[in-house]
Amino acid sequence: MAMFHPRFGELLTSRECADLTGFTINQLRNDRQKDDPVLPFVRQGGGSWYRKADVALWLESSGGGADWEYVGSVKGAPLLNESATGDHKVALEKLAKVVSANAFSTWYTWFIEQSGWNGDAYAQVREWQSYFHKQATGEDLDELFPSLVSFNMMRSKDPLRYWGSIVWAMRKAVAVVNGWDVTDEEILSAPVGDVPPAKLV
């Protein structure tokens, strides 16, 4: 569990760092043995932690988590967005990081602040929630939750429907604010995370 240190700020465990970066626990352990590790860390006795600010900076500068390579001569199934390159690839990697653990707690606030839509931001998010939920499941959230009150209660009363829809809506919001040209299929393609989220980051 993340903790706060008065000098180093918010610190993450190796597991939390691995979840955010895509590195395995063993890769992080091996990296800490290097003279110049990829990710700086804080050590006390036998324990090691990662500054959340350092991890965020590394994610921003690297364009995503650890490098992944598809190994094997035969691909059992087509890869998603295999042709994505350059800015498009970076945009998709960043959108994949919008998941249930941060969609509401971080990205919703970011969207309200960055979009400049003020009171209209909530209505737009709700519209995107309904749109993407219908694309993914065929269900109409506006029919299932016809009143504003019932729609707002969906988070606690029907988390299975809520978390997917808010993640997809916030991916769309991030893409719109940044001017990224991504398709609905690309927004829906990455996993939404734990439902309901096991922890918030």
TAMO-V743183 format. One record per residue. BURIAL is # if it has 24 or more other ideal C-beta (glycine too) atoms within 12 Angstrom, else .. Layout:
BURIAL
BURIAL
//
This chain:
.
#
.
.
.
.
.
.
.
#
#
#
#
#
.
#
#
.
#
#
#
#
#
.
.
.
.
#
.
.
#
#
.
.
.
.
.
#
#
#
#
#
.
.
.
.
.
#
#
#
#
#
.
#
#
.
.
#
#
.
.
.
.
#
#
#
.
.
.
.
.
.
.
.
.
.
.
.
.
.
.
.
.
#
.
.
.
.
.
.
#
#
#
#
#
#
#
#
#
#
#
#
#
#
.
#
#
#
.
.
#
.
.
.
#
.
.
.
.
.
#
.
.
#
#
#
#
#
#
#
#
#
#
.
#
#
.
.
.
.
#
.
.
#
#
.
.
.
.
.
#
.
.
#
#
.
.
.
.
.
#
#
#
#
#
#
#
#
#
#
#
#
#
#
#
#
#
.
.
#
.
#
.
.
.
#
#
#
#
#
.
#
#
.
.
#
#
.
.
.
#
//
